[in-house]
């Protein structure tokens, strides 16, 4: 295993700073690396490099850009074990999930390697026979990419893949808890020959100051952000000052609806994936389980039995299903949400309410959830299942839509017409029908309402990185 990269990556060079910040293992606080704490001046240098590189990169033949992206994806897969171990160390997630994340992350590079050559334009029949009307798609320019800590590789590559395929250059600011994964990808990008300045990384512990400075840079023409709704709103507000384009993938509050004719075993299997992936710390995590009354008891019973089997522990242990949450603040927040629900009458049907002192949180199932409880409106981001019953399909849909978020919704039912009817009624950018895992590089990932806008992955994922140019040509 080569040494972990721990400096800023600017214009094809590793740049060490005097100021450094510590990256630690969420399981036991063991130090992993001291990383260069990039300042505003370094962010400026990275933006200048991205701006310089843009001219050459955007003019390269698209299939050539695709070839480099494909090589980077393959390089990630060749190194998947090392990358997975690094992810488990800085993020804490179970090693089998880290491995899945590396493959998922690489799949975006492979996907956009193909899409690079498919940034098609169009010709439009003109009303004037002496005219020809053409539409082309041009890269928007240098892009600033801000990513969260929960999927350090995948949140990066689904932006990086689309941006580089379109011909944009990138300055990435990873989350302060997990900068090492992004630096590892930068190292591989350098190895496969991505030109200097095309992909730059500025790790920083001062997200608001240095991140804000980066986003405000004149040369940055687009911002792609994944993180909290609160920060997303701030970023959009600030971007208005320069009318930069913005894509926001923000928080969720996903309903998981189980109707009376559902295959309950399939629903439980889907629930485990939708709830416990990354120890509950995903924006697509099922946050509110809404179960039609006739099957509420049976579903809760099967769920209890399955959840009781989950192994909680250190991410590097191959048996582990649920690892530590990212930091102490997360542990306290989850404990607070459970305490609030119990105080307002929720019943604990499995587990013990967490005390907020340990980051290792054992799964808890609560039922009797009501809309007054804070966890009904708040992304729990931890291994806590909140169950509520609904009298019928209409009530279930109303409960599911009782949120300002709209990222994903899940529904379980065997009835084909009902599947589509409910999927159409659910207010979300994505719906899983008898499916607990919707994320895949081929499909458009993204939300509505307070979950943001823009789509990542799929043939649509590149749109946010291109401007349409219309050319009217007179030929006679
Ligand atoms: P999370 O709850 O996932 O930590 P955040 O929105 O706080 O969500 O963080 C997501 C990303 O946004 C991280 O990379 C973080 O450093 C960055 N970030 C947080 N605040 C700001 C800000 N004011 N400006 C720019 N980036 C920020």
Boltz pocket constraint, residues with backbone or C-beta under 6 A from the ligand:
constraints:
  - pocket:
      binder: B
      contacts: [[A, 146], [A, 147], [A, 148], [A, 149], [A, 173], [A, 174], [A, 175], [A, 176], [A, 204], [A, 207], [A, 208], [A, 209], [A, 211], [A, 212], [A, 226], [A, 227], [A, 228], [A, 229], [A, 231], [A, 232], [A, 234]]
      max_distance: 6.0
